Amino acid sequence: MARRRLLSVKTRATLGGVAIAVGSLYALTVSYDIPQAELLRFLAGSLMLLVGAALGGILLIVVIKLSLALVRRLIQRFIS
């Protein structure tokens, strides 16, 4: 009988990618003596960029869906 996995394959892949990214950033900070404040600014900027891109995508989807619903409603009103 197959055992149920605690985490899905996609979740494990995402966590693995995040772990590799964190390890790479740690190696870069140690090897290049990057100050902690500069690293925190970089991480905050990257996080803001990621959140902005996600919000922009969500906003675009909402605008498209609302405009399609409006067009559908207008077509139904003029047809009937």
Gaussian input, Z-matrix of N, CA and C with variables (Angstrom, degrees):
# hf/3-21g

backbone

0 1
 N
 C     1     B1
 C     2     B2     1     A1
 N     3     B3     2     A2     1     D1
 C     4     B4     3     A3     2     D2
 C     5     B5     4     A4     3     D3
 N     6     B6     5     A5     4     D4
 C     7     B7     6     A6     5     D5
 C     8     B8     7     A7     6     D6
 N     9     B9     8     A8     7     D7
 C    10    B10     9     A9     8     D8
 C    11    B11    10    A10     9     D9
 N    12    B12    11    A11    10    D10
 C    13    B13    12    A12    11    D11
 C    14    B14    13    A13    12    D12
 N    15    B15    14    A14    13    D13
 C    16    B16    15    A15    14    D14
 C    17    B17    16    A16    15    D15
 N    18    B18    17    A17    16    D16
 C    19    B19    18    A18    17    D17
 C    20    B20    19    A19    18    D18
 N    21    B21    20    A20    19    D19
 C    22    B22    21    A21    20    D20
 C    23    B23    22    A22    21    D21
 N    24    B24    23    A23    22    D22
 C    25    B25    24    A24    23    D23
 C    26    B26    25    A25    24    D24
 N    27    B27    26    A26    25    D25
 C    28    B28    27    A27    26    D26
 C    29    B29    28    A28    27    D27
 N    30    B30    29    A29    28    D28
 C    31    B31    30    A30    29    D29
 C    32    B32    31    A31    30    D30
 N    33    B33    32    A32    31    D31
 C    34    B34    33    A33    32    D32
 C    35    B35    34    A34    33    D33
 N    36    B36    35    A35    34    D34
 C    37    B37    36    A36    35    D35
 C    38    B38    37    A37    36    D36
 N    39    B39    38    A38    37    D37
 C    40    B40    39    A39    38    D38
 C    41    B41    40    A40    39    D39
 N    42    B42    41    A41    40    D40
 C    43    B43    42    A42    41    D41
 C    44    B44    43    A43    42    D42
 N    45    B45    44    A44    43    D43
 C    46    B46    45    A45    44    D44
 C    47    B47    46    A46    45    D45
 N    48    B48    47    A47    46    D46
 C    49    B49    48    A48    47    D47
 C    50    B50    49    A49    48    D48
 N    51    B51    50    A50    49    D49
 C    52    B52    51    A51    50    D50
 C    53    B53    52    A52    51    D51
 N    54    B54    53    A53    52    D52
 C    55    B55    54    A54    53    D53
 C    56    B56    55    A55    54    D54
 N    57    B57    56    A56    55    D55
 C    58    B58    57    A57    56    D56
 C    59    B59    58    A58    57    D57
 N    60    B60    59    A59    58    D58
 C    61    B61    60    A60    59    D59
 C    62    B62    61    A61    60    D60
 N    63    B63    62    A62    61    D61
 C    64    B64    63    A63    62    D62
 C    65    B65    64    A64    63    D63
 N    66    B66    65    A65    64    D64
 C    67    B67    66    A66    65    D65
 C    68    B68    67    A67    66    D66
 N    69    B69    68    A68    67    D67
 C    70    B70    69    A69    68    D68
 C    71    B71    70    A70    69    D69
 N    72    B72    71    A71    70    D70
 C    73    B73    72    A72    71    D71
 C    74    B74    73    A73    72    D72
 N    75    B75    74    A74    73    D73
 C    76    B76    75    A75    74    D74
 C    77    B77    76    A76    75    D75
 N    78    B78    77    A77    76    D76
 C    79    B79    78    A78    77    D77
 C    80    B80    79    A79    78    D78
 N    81    B81    80    A80    79    D79
 C    82    B82    81    A81    80    D80
 C    83    B83    82    A82    81    D81
 N    84    B84    83    A83    82    D82
 C    85    B85    84    A84    83    D83
 C    86    B86    85    A85    84    D84
 N    87    B87    86    A86    85    D85
 C    88    B88    87    A87    86    D86
 C    89    B89    88    A88    87    D87
 N    90    B90    89    A89    88    D88
 C    91    B91    90    A90    89    D89
 C    92    B92    91    A91    90    D90
 N    93    B93    92    A92    91    D91
 C    94    B94    93    A93    92    D92
 C    95    B95    94    A94    93    D93
 N    96    B96    95    A95    94    D94
 C    97    B97    96    A96    95    D95
 C    98    B98    97    A97    96    D96
 N    99    B99    98    A98    97    D97
 C   100   B100    99    A99    98    D98
 C   101   B101   100   A100    99    D99
 N   102   B102   101   A101   100   D100
 C   103   B103   102   A102   101   D101
 C   104   B104   103   A103   102   D102
 N   105   B105   104   A104   103   D103
 C   106   B106   105   A105   104   D104
 C   107   B107   106   A106   105   D105
 N   108   B108   107   A107   106   D106
 C   109   B109   108   A108   107   D107
 C   110   B110   109   A109   108   D108
 N   111   B111   110   A110   109   D109
 C   112   B112   111   A111   110   D110
 C   113   B113   112   A112   111   D111
 N   114   B114   113   A113   112   D112
 C   115   B115   114   A114   113   D113
 C   116   B116   115   A115   114   D114
 N   117   B117   116   A116   115   D115
 C   118   B118   117   A117   116   D116
 C   119   B119   118   A118   117   D117
 N   120   B120   119   A119   118   D118
 C   121   B121   120   A120   119   D119
 C   122   B122   121   A121   120   D120
 N   123   B123   122   A122   121   D121
 C   124   B124   123   A123   122   D122
 C   125   B125   124   A124   123   D123
 N   126   B126   125   A125   124   D124
 C   127   B127   126   A126   125   D125
 C   128   B128   127   A127   126   D126
 N   129   B129   128   A128   127   D127
 C   130   B130   129   A129   128   D128
 C   131   B131   130   A130   129   D129
 N   132   B132   131   A131   130   D130
 C   133   B133   132   A132   131   D131
 C   134   B134   133   A133   132   D132
 N   135   B135   134   A134   133   D133
 C   136   B136   135   A135   134   D134
 C   137   B137   136   A136   135   D135
 N   138   B138   137   A137   136   D136
 C   139   B139   138   A138   137   D137
 C   140   B140   139   A139   138   D138
 N   141   B141   140   A140   139   D139
 C   142   B142   141   A141   140   D140
 C   143   B143   142   A142   141   D141
 N   144   B144   143   A143   142   D142
 C   145   B145   144   A144   143   D143
 C   146   B146   145   A145   144   D144
 N   147   B147   146   A146   145   D145
 C   148   B148   147   A147   146   D146
 C   149   B149   148   A148   147   D147
 N   150   B150   149   A149   148   D148
 C   151   B151   150   A150   149   D149
 C   152   B152   151   A151   150   D150
 N   153   B153   152   A152   151   D151
 C   154   B154   153   A153   152   D152
 C   155   B155   154   A154   153   D153
 N   156   B156   155   A155   154   D154
 C   157   B157   156   A156   155   D155
 C   158   B158   157   A157   156   D156
 N   159   B159   158   A158   157   D157
 C   160   B160   159   A159   158   D158
 C   161   B161   160   A160   159   D159
 N   162   B162   161   A161   160   D160
 C   163   B163   162   A162   161   D161
 C   164   B164   163   A163   162   D162
 N   165   B165   164   A164   163   D163
 C   166   B166   165   A165   164   D164
 C   167   B167   166   A166   165   D165
 N   168   B168   167   A167   166   D166
 C   169   B169   168   A168   167   D167
 C   170   B170   169   A169   168   D168
 N   171   B171   170   A170   169   D169
 C   172   B172   171   A171   170   D170
 C   173   B173   172   A172   171   D171
 N   174   B174   173   A173   172   D172
 C   175   B175   174   A174   173   D173
 C   176   B176   175   A175   174   D174
 N   177   B177   176   A176   175   D175
 C   178   B178   177   A177   176   D176
 C   179   B179   178   A178   177   D177
 N   180   B180   179   A179   178   D178
 C   181   B181   180   A180   179   D179
 C   182   B182   181   A181   180   D180
 N   183   B183   182   A182   181   D181
 C   184   B184   183   A183   182   D182
 C   185   B185   184   A184   183   D183
 N   186   B186   185   A185   184   D184
 C   187   B187   186   A186   185   D185
 C   188   B188   187   A187   186   D186
 N   189   B189   188   A188   187   D187
 C   190   B190   189   A189   188   D188
 C   191   B191   190   A190   189   D189
 N   192   B192   191   A191   190   D190
 C   193   B193   192   A192   191   D191
 C   194   B194   193   A193   192   D192
 N   195   B195   194   A194   193   D193
 C   196   B196   195   A195   194   D194
 C   197   B197   196   A196   195   D195
 N   198   B198   197   A197   196   D196
 C   199   B199   198   A198   197   D197
 C   200   B200   199   A199   198   D198
 N   201   B201   200   A200   199   D199
 C   202   B202   201   A201   200   D200
 C   203   B203   202   A202   201   D201
 N   204   B204   203   A203   202   D202
 C   205   B205   204   A204   203   D203
 C   206   B206   205   A205   204   D204
 N   207   B207   206   A206   205   D205
 C   208   B208   207   A207   206   D206
 C   209   B209   208   A208   207   D207
 N   210   B210   209   A209   208   D208
 C   211   B211   210   A210   209   D209
 C   212   B212   211   A211   210   D210
 N   213   B213   212   A212   211   D211
 C   214   B214   213   A213   212   D212
 C   215   B215   214   A214   213   D213
 N   216   B216   215   A215   214   D214
 C   217   B217   216   A216   215   D215
 C   218   B218   217   A217   216   D216
 N   219   B219   218   A218   217   D217
 C   220   B220   219   A219   218   D218
 C   221   B221   220   A220   219   D219
 N   222   B222   221   A221   220   D220
 C   223   B223   222   A222   221   D221
 C   224   B224   223   A223   222   D222
 N   225   B225   224   A224   223   D223
 C   226   B226   225   A225   224   D224
 C   227   B227   226   A226   225   D225
 N   228   B228   227   A227   226   D226
 C   229   B229   228   A228   227   D227
 C   230   B230   229   A229   228   D228
 N   231   B231   230   A230   229   D229
 C   232   B232   231   A231   230   D230
 C   233   B233   232   A232   231   D231
 N   234   B234   233   A233   232   D232
 C   235   B235   234   A234   233   D233
 C   236   B236   235   A235   234   D234
 N   237   B237   236   A236   235   D235
 C   238   B238   237   A237   236   D236
 C   239   B239   238   A238   237   D237

   B1=1.4509
   B2=1.5308
   B3=1.3183
   B4=1.4570
   B5=1.5235
   B6=1.3223
   B7=1.4635
   B8=1.5203
   B9=1.2985
   B10=1.4666
   B11=1.5259
   B12=1.3105
   B13=1.4621
   B14=1.5219
   B15=1.3219
   B16=1.4650
   B17=1.5240
   B18=1.3369
   B19=1.4595
   B20=1.5225
   B21=1.3164
   B22=1.4588
   B23=1.5293
   B24=1.3155
   B25=1.4611
   B26=1.5276
   B27=1.3227
   B28=1.4673
   B29=1.5259
   B30=1.3305
   B31=1.4642
   B32=1.5195
   B33=1.3253
   B34=1.4665
   B35=1.5206
   B36=1.3321
   B37=1.4617
   B38=1.5256
   B39=1.3280
   B40=1.4621
   B41=1.5219
   B42=1.3268
   B43=1.4683
   B44=1.5202
   B45=1.3200
   B46=1.4625
   B47=1.5175
   B48=1.3295
   B49=1.4616
   B50=1.5156
   B51=1.3236
   B52=1.4710
   B53=1.5250
   B54=1.3342
   B55=1.4679
   B56=1.5256
   B57=1.3273
   B58=1.4650
   B59=1.5245
   B60=1.3334
   B61=1.4657
   B62=1.5256
   B63=1.3267
   B64=1.4696
   B65=1.5230
   B66=1.3122
   B67=1.4644
   B68=1.5188
   B69=1.3225
   B70=1.4651
   B71=1.5217
   B72=1.3311
   B73=1.4678
   B74=1.5245
   B75=1.3251
   B76=1.4641
   B77=1.5284
   B78=1.3339
   B79=1.4683
   B80=1.5242
   B81=1.3258
   B82=1.4642
   B83=1.5212
   B84=1.3284
   B85=1.4678
   B86=1.5118
   B87=1.3117
   B88=1.4638
   B89=1.5257
   B90=1.3291
   B91=1.4645
   B92=1.5279
   B93=1.3284
   B94=1.4630
   B95=1.5198
   B96=1.3105
   B97=1.4696
   B98=1.5317
   B99=1.3045
   B100=1.4642
   B101=1.5264
   B102=1.3403
   B103=1.4662
   B104=1.5314
   B105=1.3109
   B106=1.4607
   B107=1.5274
   B108=1.3264
   B109=1.4694
   B110=1.5261
   B111=1.3279
   B112=1.4636
   B113=1.5267
   B114=1.3223
   B115=1.4588
   B116=1.5288
   B117=1.3268
   B118=1.4636
   B119=1.5259
   B120=1.3487
   B121=1.4659
   B122=1.5238
   B123=1.3372
   B124=1.4629
   B125=1.5230
   B126=1.3272
   B127=1.4628
   B128=1.5283
   B129=1.3334
   B130=1.4663
   B131=1.5274
   B132=1.3197
   B133=1.4619
   B134=1.5169
   B135=1.3244
   B136=1.4655
   B137=1.5230
   B138=1.3215
   B139=1.4628
   B140=1.5275
   B141=1.3386
   B142=1.4598
   B143=1.5247
   B144=1.3309
   B145=1.4585
   B146=1.5217
   B147=1.3152
   B148=1.4596
   B149=1.5291
   B150=1.3238
   B151=1.4695
   B152=1.5266
   B153=1.3232
   B154=1.4676
   B155=1.5208
   B156=1.3264
   B157=1.4661
   B158=1.5240
   B159=1.3256
   B160=1.4676
   B161=1.5256
   B162=1.3278
   B163=1.4668
   B164=1.5260
   B165=1.3259
   B166=1.4622
   B167=1.5222
   B168=1.3250
   B169=1.4602
   B170=1.5116
   B171=1.3246
   B172=1.4712
   B173=1.5237
   B174=1.3271
   B175=1.4601
   B176=1.5242
   B177=1.3197
   B178=1.4617
   B179=1.5266
   B180=1.3146
   B181=1.4658
   B182=1.5225
   B183=1.3327
   B184=1.4681
   B185=1.5263
   B186=1.3284
   B187=1.4646
   B188=1.5244
   B189=1.3250
   B190=1.4645
   B191=1.5219
   B192=1.3285
   B193=1.4684
   B194=1.5258
   B195=1.3376
   B196=1.4627
   B197=1.5251
   B198=1.3290
   B199=1.4643
   B200=1.5262
   B201=1.3247
   B202=1.4635
   B203=1.5236
   B204=1.3240
   B205=1.4646
   B206=1.5264
   B207=1.3223
   B208=1.4606
   B209=1.5241
   B210=1.3249
   B211=1.4648
   B212=1.5231
   B213=1.3325
   B214=1.4642
   B215=1.5305
   B216=1.3093
   B217=1.4667
   B218=1.5329
   B219=1.3380
   B220=1.4655
   B221=1.5223
   B222=1.3148
   B223=1.4645
   B224=1.5212
   B225=1.3182
   B226=1.4683
   B227=1.5260
   B228=1.3060
   B229=1.4644
   B230=1.5261
   B231=1.3454
   B232=1.4580
   B233=1.5220
   B234=1.3199
   B235=1.4601
   B236=1.5202
   B237=1.3253
   B238=1.4712
   B239=1.4954
   A1=109.04
   A2=116.35
   A3=120.94
   A4=110.31
   A5=114.44
   A6=119.39
   A7=109.95
   A8=115.23
   A9=120.77
   A10=108.46
   A11=115.80
   A12=120.60
   A13=110.16
   A14=115.06
   A15=119.60
   A16=111.37
   A17=116.72
   A18=121.48
   A19=109.03
   A20=116.83
   A21=119.79
   A22=109.57
   A23=114.99
   A24=120.63
   A25=110.20
   A26=117.45
   A27=120.60
   A28=111.40
   A29=116.63
   A30=120.04
   A31=110.31
   A32=116.69
   A33=119.28
   A34=111.22
   A35=117.70
   A36=120.81
   A37=110.86
   A38=116.92
   A39=120.84
   A40=111.08
   A41=116.65
   A42=120.10
   A43=111.12
   A44=117.09
   A45=120.26
   A46=111.58
   A47=117.03
   A48=120.77
   A49=112.46
   A50=116.38
   A51=120.43
   A52=110.15
   A53=117.32
   A54=120.73
   A55=110.80
   A56=117.38
   A57=120.77
   A58=110.35
   A59=117.36
   A60=120.97
   A61=111.21
   A62=116.74
   A63=120.41
   A64=110.15
   A65=117.14
   A66=120.47
   A67=112.07
   A68=116.89
   A69=120.69
   A70=111.10
   A71=116.65
   A72=119.26
   A73=111.63
   A74=116.40
   A75=119.74
   A76=110.29
   A77=117.08
   A78=120.52
   A79=111.00
   A80=117.27
   A81=120.11
   A82=111.88
   A83=117.38
   A84=119.64
   A85=111.23
   A86=116.89
   A87=119.59
   A88=110.32
   A89=117.30
   A90=119.51
   A91=112.71
   A92=118.49
   A93=120.69
   A94=113.45
   A95=118.28
   A96=122.82
   A97=112.08
   A98=116.51
   A99=121.53
   A100=108.24
   A101=117.80
   A102=119.96
   A103=111.37
   A104=115.10
   A105=120.73
   A106=111.59
   A107=117.27
   A108=120.32
   A109=110.63
   A110=116.49
   A111=119.95
   A112=110.95
   A113=116.77
   A114=120.85
   A115=110.64
   A116=117.17
   A117=120.37
   A118=111.85
   A119=116.73
   A120=119.68
   A121=110.76
   A122=116.43
   A123=120.68
   A124=110.75
   A125=116.69
   A126=120.33
   A127=111.35
   A128=117.21
   A129=120.32
   A130=110.47
   A131=116.96
   A132=120.40
   A133=111.99
   A134=116.53
   A135=120.37
   A136=110.99
   A137=116.34
   A138=120.38
   A139=111.00
   A140=116.95
   A141=119.68
   A142=111.20
   A143=117.27
   A144=120.78
   A145=110.97
   A146=116.97
   A147=121.43
   A148=111.36
   A149=116.75
   A150=120.69
   A151=110.18
   A152=116.97
   A153=120.21
   A154=112.28
   A155=116.69
   A156=119.93
   A157=111.01
   A158=117.05
   A159=120.39
   A160=110.54
   A161=117.21
   A162=120.34
   A163=111.38
   A164=116.77
   A165=120.08
   A166=111.74
   A167=116.64
   A168=120.37
   A169=112.28
   A170=116.09
   A171=120.04
   A172=110.34
   A173=116.96
   A174=120.96
   A175=110.93
   A176=117.39
   A177=121.15
   A178=111.26
   A179=117.08
   A180=120.89
   A181=110.69
   A182=117.18
   A183=120.79
   A184=110.60
   A185=117.22
   A186=120.56
   A187=110.54
   A188=117.59
   A189=120.76
   A190=110.75
   A191=117.28
   A192=119.96
   A193=111.65
   A194=117.72
   A195=119.92
   A196=111.85
   A197=117.00
   A198=118.83
   A199=111.09
   A200=118.34
   A201=120.42
   A202=111.27
   A203=117.29
   A204=120.50
   A205=110.50
   A206=117.32
   A207=121.11
   A208=110.79
   A209=116.98
   A210=120.67
   A211=110.12
   A212=117.35
   A213=120.83
   A214=111.02
   A215=116.38
   A216=120.93
   A217=110.81
   A218=116.84
   A219=119.92
   A220=111.24
   A221=117.55
   A222=121.11
   A223=110.13
   A224=117.51
   A225=120.55
   A226=111.24
   A227=117.33
   A228=120.82
   A229=110.76
   A230=117.35
   A231=120.01
   A232=112.37
   A233=118.16
   A234=121.05
   A235=110.29
   A236=118.26
   A237=119.60
   A238=113.43
   D1=132.86
   D2=-177.70
   D3=-74.50
   D4=139.69
   D5=178.01
   D6=-84.18
   D7=144.51
   D8=178.00
   D9=-78.05
   D10=133.32
   D11=-179.63
   D12=-79.37
   D13=142.40
   D14=179.17
   D15=-71.52
   D16=-36.84
   D17=179.07
   D18=-123.78
   D19=143.79
   D20=178.25
   D21=-70.87
   D22=166.11
   D23=-178.26
   D24=-63.13
   D25=-41.44
   D26=-179.82
   D27=-64.92
   D28=-39.70
   D29=179.43
   D30=-66.04
   D31=-42.94
   D32=178.35
   D33=-64.10
   D34=-39.34
   D35=178.59
   D36=-64.96
   D37=-40.81
   D38=178.37
   D39=-64.51
   D40=-46.17
   D41=179.00
   D42=-63.83
   D43=-37.35
   D44=176.50
   D45=-63.93
   D46=-41.86
   D47=177.47
   D48=-63.99
   D49=-40.45
   D50=177.69
   D51=-65.19
   D52=-40.80
   D53=178.99
   D54=-63.72
   D55=-40.74
   D56=177.93
   D57=-64.99
   D58=-41.52
   D59=179.29
   D60=-63.55
   D61=-43.33
   D62=179.29
   D63=-64.84
   D64=-42.37
   D65=177.75
   D66=-62.79
   D67=-39.74
   D68=178.33
   D69=-65.60
   D70=-43.44
   D71=177.88
   D72=-63.48
   D73=-39.20
   D74=178.08
   D75=-63.48
   D76=-43.81
   D77=179.48
   D78=-62.84
   D79=-40.20
   D80=178.20
   D81=-65.33
   D82=-42.06
   D83=-179.42
   D84=-65.63
   D85=-38.83
   D86=-179.29
   D87=-70.59
   D88=-43.55
   D89=-174.45
   D90=-74.64
   D91=-31.38
   D92=-177.83
   D93=-105.12
   D94=5.46
   D95=179.85
   D96=51.86
   D97=50.60
   D98=179.17
   D99=-78.44
   D100=129.56
   D101=179.31
   D102=-63.25
   D103=150.32
   D104=-176.97
   D105=-63.62
   D106=-37.24
   D107=-179.49
   D108=-63.86
   D109=-41.26
   D110=179.28
   D111=-66.08
   D112=-39.81
   D113=178.27
   D114=-64.65
   D115=-41.22
   D116=178.56
   D117=-64.93
   D118=-38.48
   D119=176.08
   D120=-63.43
   D121=-41.19
   D122=178.36
   D123=-62.76
   D124=-45.74
   D125=-179.48
   D126=-65.52
   D127=-40.21
   D128=178.57
   D129=-64.86
   D130=-41.96
   D131=177.71
   D132=-64.03
   D133=-41.28
   D134=178.09
   D135=-64.52
   D136=-40.92
   D137=179.11
   D138=-65.58
   D139=-41.17
   D140=177.93
   D141=-64.33
   D142=-38.48
   D143=177.46
   D144=-64.00
   D145=-43.45
   D146=179.51
   D147=-63.98
   D148=-45.34
   D149=179.27
   D150=-65.30
   D151=-40.55
   D152=178.13
   D153=-62.67
   D154=-41.48
   D155=178.26
   D156=-65.48
   D157=-41.33
   D158=179.24
   D159=-65.28
   D160=-44.52
   D161=178.90
   D162=-65.20
   D163=-38.31
   D164=176.86
   D165=-62.72
   D166=-41.20
   D167=177.23
   D168=-64.60
   D169=-43.18
   D170=178.21
   D171=-63.43
   D172=-43.13
   D173=179.33
   D174=-62.60
   D175=-41.21
   D176=178.46
   D177=-62.52
   D178=-43.03
   D179=178.40
   D180=-63.02
   D181=-43.17
   D182=179.57
   D183=-62.84
   D184=-43.76
   D185=-179.76
   D186=-63.13
   D187=-43.72
   D188=179.81
   D189=-63.86
   D190=-46.35
   D191=-178.95
   D192=-64.44
   D193=-41.58
   D194=178.70
   D195=-66.07
   D196=-40.18
   D197=179.13
   D198=-67.81
   D199=-36.94
   D200=176.22
   D201=-65.88
   D202=-39.50
   D203=177.21
   D204=-64.51
   D205=-39.59
   D206=178.39
   D207=-65.01
   D208=-43.37
   D209=178.32
   D210=-62.69
   D211=-43.97
   D212=178.18
   D213=-59.82
   D214=-43.75
   D215=-179.26
   D216=-65.16
   D217=-41.14
   D218=178.63
   D219=-66.11
   D220=-40.44
   D221=178.74
   D222=-63.44
   D223=-44.06
   D224=179.24
   D225=-64.24
   D226=-37.03
   D227=-178.81
   D228=-68.25
   D229=-40.19
   D230=-178.19
   D231=-78.91
   D232=-26.00
   D233=179.43
   D234=-76.04
   D235=-41.06
   D236=-176.62
   D237=-88.08

